[in-house]
Amino acid sequence: MSLLSDVYNKLSHMPTFSKHVARPHTDTSVAVTFRLEADEEQRLAELARQDLRTRSSFVRLLILRGMAAYDKDVKAERA
């Protein structure tokens, strides 16, 4: 199991209805900038609000879940 899978498993079991506590910035964190269409950003903001997360925290969760799914797909293709 990869480190990414471990992170994903921990995050996917977090309660989504409790108030999210922001993670502090660390010396190892890196800011990432990207663009979304207006409707995508509106949906993202709404989903983050429903999950009681900041948009940044919600995007991070989506990225971690997406990378874990990608790793799983690649592993299945190689089997």
PDB file with SEQRES, HELIX, SHEET and CRYST1 records, atoms N, CA, C and O in Angstrom:
SEQRES   1 A   79  MET SER LEU LEU SER ASP VAL TYR ASN LYS LEU SER HIS          
SEQRES   2 A   79  MET PRO THR PHE SER LYS HIS VAL ALA ARG PRO HIS THR          
SEQRES   3 A   79  ASP THR SER VAL ALA VAL THR PHE ARG LEU GLU ALA ASP          
SEQRES   4 A   79  GLU GLU GLN ARG LEU ALA GLU LEU ALA ARG GLN ASP LEU          
SEQRES   5 A   79  ARG THR ARG SER SER PHE VAL ARG LEU LEU ILE LEU ARG          
SEQRES   6 A   79  GLY MET ALA ALA TYR ASP LYS ASP VAL LYS ALA GLU ARG          
SEQRES   7 A   79  ALA                                                          
HELIX    1 AA1 LEU A    3  SER A   12  1                                  10    
HELIX    2 AA2 ALA A   38  GLN A   50  1                                  13    
HELIX    3 AA3 ARG A   55  ARG A   78  1                                  24    
CRYST1    1.000    1.000    1.000  90.00  90.00  90.00 P 1           1          
ATOM      1  N   MET A   1       0.839  -1.174   0.000  1.00  0.00           N  
ATOM      2  CA  MET A   1       0.000   0.000   0.000  1.00  0.00           C  
ATOM      3  C   MET A   1       0.889   1.244   0.000  1.00  0.00           C  
ATOM      4  O   MET A   1       1.880   1.292   0.729  1.00  0.00           O  
ATOM      5  N   SER A   2       0.552   2.234  -0.797  1.00  0.00           N  
ATOM      6  CA  SER A   2       1.378   3.432  -0.906  1.00  0.00           C  
ATOM      7  C   SER A   2       1.034   4.437   0.191  1.00  0.00           C  
ATOM      8  O   SER A   2      -0.021   4.358   0.821  1.00  0.00           O  
ATOM      9  N   LEU A   3       1.935   5.367   0.401  1.00  0.00           N  
ATOM     10  CA  LEU A   3       1.699   6.431   1.362  1.00  0.00           C  
ATOM     11  C   LEU A   3       0.454   7.212   0.971  1.00  0.00           C  
ATOM     12  O   LEU A   3      -0.335   7.598   1.833  1.00  0.00           O  
ATOM     13  N   LEU A   4       0.278   7.443  -0.319  1.00  0.00           N  
ATOM     14  CA  LEU A   4      -0.889   8.163  -0.799  1.00  0.00           C  
ATOM     15  C   LEU A   4      -2.172   7.420  -0.448  1.00  0.00           C  
ATOM     16  O   LEU A   4      -3.155   8.043  -0.047  1.00  0.00           O  
ATOM     17  N   SER A   5      -2.176   6.102  -0.593  1.00  0.00           N  
ATOM     18  CA  SER A   5      -3.345   5.312  -0.228  1.00  0.00           C  
ATOM     19  C   SER A   5      -3.634   5.428   1.255  1.00  0.00           C  
ATOM     20  O   SER A   5      -4.792   5.523   1.661  1.00  0.00           O  
ATOM     21  N   ASP A   6      -2.581   5.419   2.068  1.00  0.00           N  
ATOM     22  CA  ASP A   6      -2.760   5.573   3.518  1.00  0.00           C  
ATOM     23  C   ASP A   6      -3.416   6.907   3.839  1.00  0.00           C  
ATOM     24  O   ASP A   6      -4.331   6.975   4.660  1.00  0.00           O  
ATOM     25  N   VAL A   7      -2.942   7.973   3.185  1.00  0.00           N  
ATOM     26  CA  VAL A   7      -3.511   9.301   3.414  1.00  0.00           C  
ATOM     27  C   VAL A   7      -4.960   9.312   2.969  1.00  0.00           C  
ATOM     28  O   VAL A   7      -5.825   9.818   3.684  1.00  0.00           O  
ATOM     29  N   TYR A   8      -5.233   8.763   1.801  1.00  0.00           N  
ATOM     30  CA  TYR A   8      -6.592   8.730   1.287  1.00  0.00           C  
ATOM     31  C   TYR A   8      -7.509   7.980   2.236  1.00  0.00           C  
ATOM     32  O   TYR A   8      -8.605   8.456   2.529  1.00  0.00           O  
ATOM     33  N   ASN A   9      -7.093   6.827   2.720  1.00  0.00           N  
ATOM     34  CA  ASN A   9      -7.932   6.042   3.615  1.00  0.00           C  
ATOM     35  C   ASN A   9      -8.249   6.810   4.894  1.00  0.00           C  
ATOM     36  O   ASN A   9      -9.376   6.753   5.387  1.00  0.00           O  
ATOM     37  N   LYS A  10      -7.277   7.519   5.427  1.00  0.00           N  
ATOM     38  CA  LYS A  10      -7.510   8.312   6.630  1.00  0.00           C  
ATOM     39  C   LYS A  10      -8.478   9.451   6.346  1.00  0.00           C  
ATOM     40  O   LYS A  10      -9.369   9.722   7.150  1.00  0.00           O  
ATOM     41  N   LEU A  11      -8.311  10.121   5.207  1.00  0.00           N  
ATOM     42  CA  LEU A  11      -9.170  11.254   4.879  1.00  0.00           C  
ATOM     43  C   LEU A  11     -10.582  10.823   4.520  1.00  0.00           C  
ATOM     44  O   LEU A  11     -11.540  11.528   4.836  1.00  0.00           O  
ATOM     45  N   SER A  12     -10.726   9.687   3.871  1.00  0.00           N  
ATOM     46  CA  SER A  12     -12.045   9.272   3.425  1.00  0.00           C  
ATOM     47  C   SER A  12     -12.931   8.828   4.580  1.00  0.00           C  
ATOM     48  O   SER A  12     -14.148   8.733   4.421  1.00  0.00           O  
ATOM     49  N   HIS A  13     -12.340   8.555   5.739  1.00  0.00           N  
ATOM     50  CA  HIS A  13     -13.118   8.138   6.894  1.00  0.00           C  
ATOM     51  C   HIS A  13     -13.357   9.276   7.880  1.00  0.00           C  
ATOM     52  O   HIS A  13     -13.949   9.074   8.940  1.00  0.00           O  
ATOM     53  N   MET A  14     -12.895  10.471   7.526  1.00  0.00           N  
ATOM     54  CA  MET A  14     -13.097  11.613   8.395  1.00  0.00           C  
ATOM     55  C   MET A  14     -14.560  12.023   8.344  1.00  0.00           C  
ATOM     56  O   MET A  14     -15.157  12.034   7.268  1.00  0.00           O  
ATOM     57  N   PRO A  15     -15.150  12.362   9.488  1.00  0.00           N  
ATOM     58  CA  PRO A  15     -16.528  12.847   9.446  1.00  0.00           C  
ATOM     59  C   PRO A  15     -16.588  14.137   8.645  1.00  0.00           C  
ATOM     60  O   PRO A  15     -15.727  15.006   8.788  1.00  0.00           O  
ATOM     61  N   THR A  16     -17.601  14.260   7.808  1.00  0.00           N  
ATOM     62  CA  THR A  16     -17.699  15.445   6.954  1.00  0.00           C  
ATOM     63  C   THR A  16     -18.692  16.458   7.502  1.00  0.00           C  
ATOM     64  O   THR A  16     -18.879  17.520   6.908  1.00  0.00           O  
ATOM     65  N   PHE A  17     -19.320  16.156   8.606  1.00  0.00           N  
ATOM     66  CA  PHE A  17     -20.324  17.057   9.147  1.00  0.00           C  
ATOM     67  C   PHE A  17     -19.830  17.814  10.370  1.00  0.00           C  
ATOM     68  O   PHE A  17     -20.571  18.616  10.940  1.00  0.00           O  
ATOM     69  N   SER A  18     -18.611  17.577  10.775  1.00  0.00           N  
ATOM     70  CA  SER A  18     -18.048  18.332  11.882  1.00  0.00           C  
ATOM     71  C   SER A  18     -17.200  19.471  11.331  1.00  0.00           C  
ATOM     72  O   SER A  18     -16.757  19.422  10.184  1.00  0.00           O  
ATOM     73  N   LYS A  19     -16.980  20.483  12.140  1.00  0.00           N  
ATOM     74  CA  LYS A  19     -16.210  21.635  11.675  1.00  0.00           C  
ATOM     75  C   LYS A  19     -14.787  21.210  11.347  1.00  0.00           C  
ATOM     76  O   LYS A  19     -14.115  20.559  12.146  1.00  0.00           O  
ATOM     77  N   HIS A  20     -14.347  21.589  10.167  1.00  0.00           N  
ATOM     78  CA  HIS A  20     -12.995  21.248   9.718  1.00  0.00           C  
ATOM     79  C   HIS A  20     -11.988  22.164  10.405  1.00  0.00           C  
ATOM     80  O   HIS A  20     -12.214  23.368  10.520  1.00  0.00           O  
ATOM     81  N   VAL A  21     -10.908  21.607  10.846  1.00  0.00           N  
ATOM     82  CA  VAL A  21      -9.825  22.389  11.437  1.00  0.00           C  
ATOM     83  C   VAL A  21      -8.737  22.525  10.383  1.00  0.00           C  
ATOM     84  O   VAL A  21      -8.216  21.528   9.883  1.00  0.00           O  
ATOM     85  N   ALA A  22      -8.399  23.754  10.052  1.00  0.00           N  
ATOM     86  CA  ALA A  22      -7.406  24.006   9.013  1.00  0.00           C  
ATOM     87  C   ALA A  22      -6.041  23.497   9.432  1.00  0.00           C  
ATOM     88  O   ALA A  22      -5.642  23.608  10.591  1.00  0.00           O  
ATOM     89  N   ARG A  23      -5.338  22.937   8.464  1.00  0.00           N  
ATOM     90  CA  ARG A  23      -3.965  22.481   8.702  1.00  0.00           C  
ATOM     91  C   ARG A  23      -3.047  23.697   8.593  1.00  0.00           C  
ATOM     92  O   ARG A  23      -3.232  24.530   7.706  1.00  0.00           O  
ATOM     93  N   PRO A  24      -2.070  23.809   9.474  1.00  0.00           N  
ATOM     94  CA  PRO A  24      -1.135  24.930   9.357  1.00  0.00           C  
ATOM     95  C   PRO A  24      -0.211  24.731   8.154  1.00  0.00           C  
ATOM     96  O   PRO A  24       0.092  23.604   7.762  1.00  0.00           O  
ATOM     97  N   HIS A  25       0.224  25.840   7.587  1.00  0.00           N  
ATOM     98  CA  HIS A  25       1.206  25.752   6.503  1.00  0.00           C  
ATOM     99  C   HIS A  25       2.510  25.234   7.088  1.00  0.00           C  
ATOM    100  O   HIS A  25       2.885  25.589   8.206  1.00  0.00           O  
ATOM    101  N   THR A  26       3.184  24.409   6.339  1.00  0.00           N  
ATOM    102  CA  THR A  26       4.460  23.875   6.794  1.00  0.00           C  
ATOM    103  C   THR A  26       5.550  24.281   5.813  1.00  0.00           C  
ATOM    104  O   THR A  26       5.271  24.778   4.722  1.00  0.00           O  
ATOM    105  N   ASP A  27       6.775  24.064   6.214  1.00  0.00           N  
ATOM    106  CA  ASP A  27       7.895  24.374   5.333  1.00  0.00           C  
ATOM    107  C   ASP A  27       7.904  23.483   4.095  1.00  0.00           C  
ATOM    108  O   ASP A  27       8.530  23.820   3.090  1.00  0.00           O  
ATOM    109  N   THR A  28       7.218  22.357   4.164  1.00  0.00           N  
ATOM    110  CA  THR A  28       7.214  21.429   3.034  1.00  0.00           C  
ATOM    111  C   THR A  28       5.995  21.613   2.135  1.00  0.00           C  
ATOM    112  O   THR A  28       5.931  20.997   1.071  1.00  0.00           O  
ATOM    113  N   SER A  29       5.022  22.444   2.531  1.00  0.00           N  
ATOM    114  CA  SER A  29       3.841  22.626   1.693  1.00  0.00           C  
ATOM    115  C   SER A  29       4.171  23.548   0.523  1.00  0.00           C  
ATOM    116  O   SER A  29       5.008  24.444   0.635  1.00  0.00           O  
ATOM    117  N   VAL A  30       3.500  23.313  -0.592  1.00  0.00           N  
ATOM    118  CA  VAL A  30       3.737  24.069  -1.819  1.00  0.00           C  
ATOM    119  C   VAL A  30       2.409  24.609  -2.325  1.00  0.00           C  
ATOM    120  O   VAL A  30       1.435  23.863  -2.427  1.00  0.00           O  
ATOM    121  N   ALA A  31       2.362  25.871  -2.638  1.00  0.00           N  
ATOM    122  CA  ALA A  31       1.162  26.468  -3.210  1.00  0.00           C  
ATOM    123  C   ALA A  31       1.046  26.045  -4.669  1.00  0.00           C  
ATOM    124  O   ALA A  31       2.035  26.053  -5.401  1.00  0.00           O  
ATOM    125  N   VAL A  32      -0.168  25.673  -5.094  1.00  0.00           N  
ATOM    126  CA  VAL A  32      -0.424  25.265  -6.467  1.00  0.00           C  
ATOM    127  C   VAL A  32      -1.550  26.148  -7.013  1.00  0.00           C  
ATOM    128  O   VAL A  32      -2.590  26.314  -6.375  1.00  0.00           O  
ATOM    129  N   THR A  33      -1.329  26.701  -8.183  1.00  0.00           N  
ATOM    130  CA  THR A  33      -2.316  27.573  -8.809  1.00  0.00           C  
ATOM    131  C   THR A  33      -2.854  26.907 -10.063  1.00  0.00           C  
ATOM    132  O   THR A  33      -2.089  26.359 -10.857  1.00  0.00           O  
ATOM    133  N   PHE A  34      -4.174  26.951 -10.245  1.00  0.00           N  
ATOM    134  CA  PHE A  34      -4.781  26.408 -11.459  1.00  0.00           C  
ATOM    135  C   PHE A  34      -6.085  27.147 -11.727  1.00  0.00           C  
ATOM    136  O   PHE A  34      -6.580  27.877 -10.868  1.00  0.00           O  
ATOM    137  N   ARG A  35      -6.633  26.956 -12.906  1.00  0.00           N  
ATOM    138  CA  ARG A  35      -7.857  27.647 -13.303  1.00  0.00           C  
ATOM    139  C   ARG A  35      -9.020  26.673 -13.407  1.00  0.00           C  
ATOM    140  O   ARG A  35      -8.852  25.505 -13.760  1.00  0.00           O  
ATOM    141  N   LEU A  36     -10.210  27.187 -13.088  1.00  0.00           N  
ATOM    142  CA  LEU A  36     -11.465  26.457 -13.255  1.00  0.00           C  
ATOM    143  C   LEU A  36     -12.430  27.342 -14.022  1.00  0.00           C  
ATOM    144  O   LEU A  36     -12.321  28.568 -13.997  1.00  0.00           O  
ATOM    145  N   GLU A  37     -13.353  26.722 -14.690  1.00  0.00           N  
ATOM    146  CA  GLU A  37     -14.449  27.476 -15.290  1.00  0.00           C  
ATOM    147  C   GLU A  37     -15.333  27.985 -14.152  1.00  0.00           C  
ATOM    148  O   GLU A  37     -15.318  27.418 -13.060  1.00  0.00           O  
ATOM    149  N   ALA A  38     -16.096  29.039 -14.394  1.00  0.00           N  
ATOM    150  CA  ALA A  38     -16.917  29.651 -13.349  1.00  0.00           C  
ATOM    151  C   ALA A  38     -17.899  28.647 -12.740  1.00  0.00           C  
ATOM    152  O   ALA A  38     -18.081  28.617 -11.523  1.00  0.00           O  
ATOM    153  N   ASP A  39     -18.528  27.828 -13.581  1.00  0.00           N  
ATOM    154  CA  ASP A  39     -19.491  26.854 -13.051  1.00  0.00           C  
ATOM    155  C   ASP A  39     -18.796  25.779 -12.221  1.00  0.00           C  
ATOM    156  O   ASP A  39     -19.369  25.282 -11.251  1.00  0.00           O  
ATOM    157  N   GLU A  40     -17.575  25.417 -12.588  1.00  0.00           N  
ATOM    158  CA  GLU A  40     -16.811  24.436 -11.815  1.00  0.00           C  
ATOM    159  C   GLU A  40     -16.443  25.006 -10.444  1.00  0.00           C  
ATOM    160  O   GLU A  40     -16.520  24.313  -9.430  1.00  0.00           O  
ATOM    161  N   GLU A  41     -16.043  26.273 -10.430  1.00  0.00           N  
ATOM    162  CA  GLU A  41     -15.680  26.918  -9.173  1.00  0.00           C  
ATOM    163  C   GLU A  41     -16.895  27.055  -8.269  1.00  0.00           C  
ATOM    164  O   GLU A  41     -16.786  26.877  -7.056  1.00  0.00           O  
ATOM    165  N   GLN A  42     -18.044  27.366  -8.839  1.00  0.00           N  
ATOM    166  CA  GLN A  42     -19.271  27.475  -8.043  1.00  0.00           C  
ATOM    167  C   GLN A  42     -19.637  26.131  -7.424  1.00  0.00           C  
ATOM    168  O   GLN A  42     -20.024  26.062  -6.257  1.00  0.00           O  
ATOM    169  N   ARG A  43     -19.514  25.070  -8.208  1.00  0.00           N  
ATOM    170  CA  ARG A  43     -19.806  23.736  -7.679  1.00  0.00           C  
ATOM    171  C   ARG A  43     -18.794  23.359  -6.590  1.00  0.00           C  
ATOM    172  O   ARG A  43     -19.163  22.809  -5.553  1.00  0.00           O  
ATOM    173  N   LEU A  44     -17.532  23.660  -6.837  1.00  0.00           N  
ATOM    174  CA  LEU A  44     -16.493  23.389  -5.851  1.00  0.00           C  
ATOM    175  C   LEU A  44     -16.783  24.128  -4.544  1.00  0.00           C  
ATOM    176  O   LEU A  44     -16.704  23.539  -3.466  1.00  0.00           O  
ATOM    177  N   ALA A  45     -17.114  25.397  -4.635  1.00  0.00           N  
ATOM    178  CA  ALA A  45     -17.405  26.196  -3.444  1.00  0.00           C  
ATOM    179  C   ALA A  45     -18.602  25.627  -2.688  1.00  0.00           C  
ATOM    180  O   ALA A  45     -18.585  25.573  -1.458  1.00  0.00           O  
ATOM    181  N   GLU A  46     -19.628  25.207  -3.401  1.00  0.00           N  
ATOM    182  CA  GLU A  46     -20.815  24.631  -2.759  1.00  0.00           C  
ATOM    183  C   GLU A  46     -20.493  23.296  -2.080  1.00  0.00           C  
ATOM    184  O   GLU A  46     -20.921  23.059  -0.951  1.00  0.00           O  
ATOM    185  N   LEU A  47     -19.750  22.434  -2.756  1.00  0.00           N  
ATOM    186  CA  LEU A  47     -19.379  21.146  -2.157  1.00  0.00           C  
ATOM    187  C   LEU A  47     -18.503  21.351  -0.922  1.00  0.00           C  
ATOM    188  O   LEU A  47     -18.676  20.660   0.082  1.00  0.00           O  
ATOM    189  N   ALA A  48     -17.574  22.287  -0.990  1.00  0.00           N  
ATOM    190  CA  ALA A  48     -16.713  22.584   0.158  1.00  0.00           C  
ATOM    191  C   ALA A  48     -17.557  23.101   1.315  1.00  0.00           C  
ATOM    192  O   ALA A  48     -17.350  22.707   2.463  1.00  0.00           O  
ATOM    193  N   ARG A  49     -18.507  23.983   1.016  1.00  0.00           N  
ATOM    194  CA  ARG A  49     -19.377  24.521   2.059  1.00  0.00           C  
ATOM    195  C   ARG A  49     -20.187  23.414   2.713  1.00  0.00           C  
ATOM    196  O   ARG A  49     -20.312  23.374   3.937  1.00  0.00           O  
ATOM    197  N   GLN A  50     -20.740  22.514   1.905  1.00  0.00           N  
ATOM    198  CA  GLN A  50     -21.523  21.401   2.439  1.00  0.00           C  
ATOM    199  C   GLN A  50     -20.674  20.498   3.331  1.00  0.00           C  
ATOM    200  O   GLN A  50     -21.180  19.904   4.283  1.00  0.00           O  
ATOM    201  N   ASP A  51     -19.390  20.397   3.022  1.00  0.00           N  
ATOM    202  CA  ASP A  51     -18.476  19.539   3.764  1.00  0.00           C  
ATOM    203  C   ASP A  51     -17.790  20.297   4.913  1.00  0.00           C  
ATOM    204  O   ASP A  51     -16.938  19.746   5.611  1.00  0.00           O  
ATOM    205  N   LEU A  52     -18.176  21.565   5.095  1.00  0.00           N  
ATOM    206  CA  LEU A  52     -17.603  22.425   6.127  1.00  0.00           C  
ATOM    207  C   LEU A  52     -16.081  22.512   6.023  1.00  0.00           C  
ATOM    208  O   LEU A  52     -15.366  22.415   7.020  1.00  0.00           O  
ATOM    209  N   ARG A  53     -15.610  22.697   4.798  1.00  0.00           N  
ATOM    210  CA  ARG A  53     -14.184  22.825   4.531  1.00  0.00           C  
ATOM    211  C   ARG A  53     -13.942  24.108   3.746  1.00  0.00           C  
ATOM    212  O   ARG A  53     -14.849  24.657   3.120  1.00  0.00           O  
ATOM    213  N   THR A  54     -12.705  24.567   3.796  1.00  0.00           N  
ATOM    214  CA  THR A  54     -12.330  25.659   2.906  1.00  0.00           C  
ATOM    215  C   THR A  54     -12.222  25.081   1.496  1.00  0.00           C  
ATOM    216  O   THR A  54     -12.092  23.869   1.321  1.00  0.00           O  
ATOM    217  N   ARG A  55     -12.275  25.952   0.501  1.00  0.00           N  
ATOM    218  CA  ARG A  55     -12.097  25.446  -0.870  1.00  0.00           C  
ATOM    219  C   ARG A  55     -10.740  24.781  -1.011  1.00  0.00           C  
ATOM    220  O   ARG A  55     -10.621  23.735  -1.649  1.00  0.00           O  
ATOM    221  N   SER A  56      -9.722  25.379  -0.421  1.00  0.00           N  
ATOM    222  CA  SER A  56      -8.377  24.825  -0.504  1.00  0.00           C  
ATOM    223  C   SER A  56      -8.319  23.422   0.098  1.00  0.00           C  
ATOM    224  O   SER A  56      -7.760  22.506  -0.504  1.00  0.00           O  
ATOM    225  N   SER A  57      -8.887  23.262   1.264  1.00  0.00           N  
ATOM    226  CA  SER A  57      -8.897  21.960   1.930  1.00  0.00           C  
ATOM    227  C   SER A  57      -9.678  20.940   1.110  1.00  0.00           C  
ATOM    228  O   SER A  57      -9.272  19.783   1.000  1.00  0.00           O  
ATOM    229  N   PHE A  58     -10.797  21.370   0.537  1.00  0.00           N  
ATOM    230  CA  PHE A  58     -11.619  20.466  -0.255  1.00  0.00           C  
ATOM    231  C   PHE A  58     -10.898  20.050  -1.539  1.00  0.00           C  
ATOM    232  O   PHE A  58     -10.946  18.883  -1.928  1.00  0.00           O  
ATOM    233  N   VAL A  59     -10.233  20.997  -2.193  1.00  0.00           N  
ATOM    234  CA  VAL A  59      -9.470  20.679  -3.407  1.00  0.00           C  
ATOM    235  C   VAL A  59      -8.352  19.692  -3.077  1.00  0.00           C  
ATOM    236  O   VAL A  59      -8.112  18.749  -3.831  1.00  0.00           O  
ATOM    237  N   ARG A  60      -7.671  19.905  -1.958  1.00  0.00           N  
ATOM    238  CA  ARG A  60      -6.616  18.976  -1.543  1.00  0.00           C  
ATOM    239  C   ARG A  60      -7.168  17.570  -1.359  1.00  0.00           C  
ATOM    240  O   ARG A  60      -6.557  16.594  -1.793  1.00  0.00           O  
ATOM    241  N   LEU A  61      -8.326  17.473  -0.713  1.00  0.00           N  
ATOM    242  CA  LEU A  61      -8.965  16.171  -0.514  1.00  0.00           C  
ATOM    243  C   LEU A  61      -9.300  15.515  -1.857  1.00  0.00           C  
ATOM    244  O   LEU A  61      -9.055  14.324  -2.049  1.00  0.00           O  
ATOM    245  N   LEU A  62      -9.862  16.298  -2.782  1.00  0.00           N  
ATOM    246  CA  LEU A  62     -10.186  15.758  -4.107  1.00  0.00           C  
ATOM    247  C   LEU A  62      -8.935  15.282  -4.837  1.00  0.00           C  
ATOM    248  O   LEU A  62      -8.946  14.232  -5.480  1.00  0.00           O  
ATOM    249  N   ILE A  63      -7.866  16.052  -4.737  1.00  0.00           N  
ATOM    250  CA  ILE A  63      -6.618  15.671  -5.406  1.00  0.00           C  
ATOM    251  C   ILE A  63      -6.065  14.384  -4.809  1.00  0.00           C  
ATOM    252  O   ILE A  63      -5.659  13.483  -5.543  1.00  0.00           O  
ATOM    253  N   LEU A  64      -6.047  14.291  -3.476  1.00  0.00           N  
ATOM    254  CA  LEU A  64      -5.542  13.072  -2.835  1.00  0.00           C  
ATOM    255  C   LEU A  64      -6.387  11.853  -3.217  1.00  0.00           C  
ATOM    256  O   LEU A  64      -5.848  10.782  -3.496  1.00  0.00           O  
ATOM    257  N   ARG A  65      -7.693  12.019  -3.227  1.00  0.00           N  
ATOM    258  CA  ARG A  65      -8.577  10.909  -3.629  1.00  0.00           C  
ATOM    259  C   ARG A  65      -8.352  10.544  -5.091  1.00  0.00           C  
ATOM    260  O   ARG A  65      -8.306   9.366  -5.443  1.00  0.00           O  
ATOM    261  N   GLY A  66      -8.212  11.557  -5.935  1.00  0.00           N  
ATOM    262  CA  GLY A  66      -7.973  11.306  -7.356  1.00  0.00           C  
ATOM    263  C   GLY A  66      -6.647  10.607  -7.610  1.00  0.00           C  
ATOM    264  O   GLY A  66      -6.573   9.703  -8.443  1.00  0.00           O  
ATOM    265  N   MET A  67      -5.601  11.013  -6.903  1.00  0.00           N  
ATOM    266  CA  MET A  67      -4.309  10.358  -7.069  1.00  0.00           C  
ATOM    267  C   MET A  67      -4.354   8.924  -6.564  1.00  0.00           C  
ATOM    268  O   MET A  67      -3.739   8.041  -7.161  1.00  0.00           O  
ATOM    269  N   ALA A  68      -5.078   8.679  -5.465  1.00  0.00           N  
ATOM    270  CA  ALA A  68      -5.213   7.313  -4.954  1.00  0.00           C  
ATOM    271  C   ALA A  68      -5.958   6.442  -5.969  1.00  0.00           C  
ATOM    272  O   ALA A  68      -5.575   5.296  -6.203  1.00  0.00           O  
ATOM    273  N   ALA A  69      -7.015   6.980  -6.568  1.00  0.00           N  
ATOM    274  CA  ALA A  69      -7.761   6.236  -7.587  1.00  0.00           C  
ATOM    275  C   ALA A  69      -6.884   5.989  -8.809  1.00  0.00           C  
ATOM    276  O   ALA A  69      -6.922   4.906  -9.394  1.00  0.00           O  
ATOM    277  N   TYR A  70      -6.100   6.980  -9.194  1.00  0.00           N  
ATOM    278  CA  TYR A  70      -5.181   6.843 -10.325  1.00  0.00           C  
ATOM    279  C   TYR A  70      -4.164   5.739 -10.047  1.00  0.00           C  
ATOM    280  O   TYR A  70      -3.918   4.883 -10.897  1.00  0.00           O  
ATOM    281  N   ASP A  71      -3.571   5.765  -8.843  1.00  0.00           N  
ATOM    282  CA  ASP A  71      -2.603   4.725  -8.467  1.00  0.00           C  
ATOM    283  C   ASP A  71      -3.239   3.336  -8.554  1.00  0.00           C  
ATOM    284  O   ASP A  71      -2.622   2.388  -9.040  1.00  0.00           O  
ATOM    285  N   LYS A  72      -4.458   3.233  -8.085  1.00  0.00           N  
ATOM    286  CA  LYS A  72      -5.178   1.952  -8.106  1.00  0.00           C  
ATOM    287  C   LYS A  72      -5.411   1.499  -9.553  1.00  0.00           C  
ATOM    288  O   LYS A  72      -5.222   0.327  -9.878  1.00  0.00           O  
ATOM    289  N   ASP A  73      -5.821   2.426 -10.413  1.00  0.00           N  
ATOM    290  CA  ASP A  73      -6.048   2.096 -11.827  1.00  0.00           C  
ATOM    291  C   ASP A  73      -4.765   1.646 -12.515  1.00  0.00           C  
ATOM    292  O   ASP A  73      -4.762   0.663 -13.257  1.00  0.00           O  
ATOM    293  N   VAL A  74      -3.683   2.363 -12.267  1.00  0.00           N  
ATOM    294  CA  VAL A  74      -2.400   2.016 -12.885  1.00  0.00           C  
ATOM    295  C   VAL A  74      -1.949   0.648 -12.396  1.00  0.00           C  
ATOM    296  O   VAL A  74      -1.470  -0.166 -13.186  1.00  0.00           O  
ATOM    297  N   LYS A  75      -2.095   0.393 -11.121  1.00  0.00           N  
ATOM    298  CA  LYS A  75      -1.720  -0.900 -10.563  1.00  0.00           C  
ATOM    299  C   LYS A  75      -2.547  -2.023 -11.184  1.00  0.00           C  
ATOM    300  O   LYS A  75      -2.017  -3.095 -11.478  1.00  0.00           O  
ATOM    301  N   ALA A  76      -3.852  -1.781 -11.387  1.00  0.00           N  
ATOM    302  CA  ALA A  76      -4.717  -2.792 -12.002  1.00  0.00           C  
ATOM    303  C   ALA A  76      -4.330  -3.038 -13.444  1.00  0.00           C  
ATOM    304  O   ALA A  76      -4.390  -4.176 -13.908  1.00  0.00           O  
ATOM    305  N   GLU A  77      -3.931  -1.996 -14.171  1.00  0.00           N  
ATOM    306  CA  GLU A  77      -3.521  -2.142 -15.562  1.00  0.00           C  
ATOM    307  C   GLU A  77      -2.246  -2.960 -15.693  1.00  0.00           C  
ATOM    308  O   GLU A  77      -2.059  -3.679 -16.675  1.00  0.00           O  
ATOM    309  N   ARG A  78      -1.372  -2.849 -14.702  1.00  0.00           N  
ATOM    310  CA  ARG A  78      -0.095  -3.564 -14.740  1.00  0.00           C  
ATOM    311  C   ARG A  78      -0.216  -5.003 -14.284  1.00  0.00           C  
ATOM    312  O   ARG A  78       0.694  -5.801 -14.507  1.00  0.00           O  
ATOM    313  N   ALA A  79      -1.330  -5.347 -13.646  1.00  0.00           N  
ATOM    314  CA  ALA A  79      -1.511  -6.725 -13.143  1.00  0.00           C  
ATOM    315  C   ALA A  79      -1.897  -7.667 -14.244  1.00  0.00           C  
ATOM    316  O   ALA A  79      -2.087  -8.858 -13.999  1.00  0.00           O  
TER     317      ALA A  79                                                      
END                                                                             
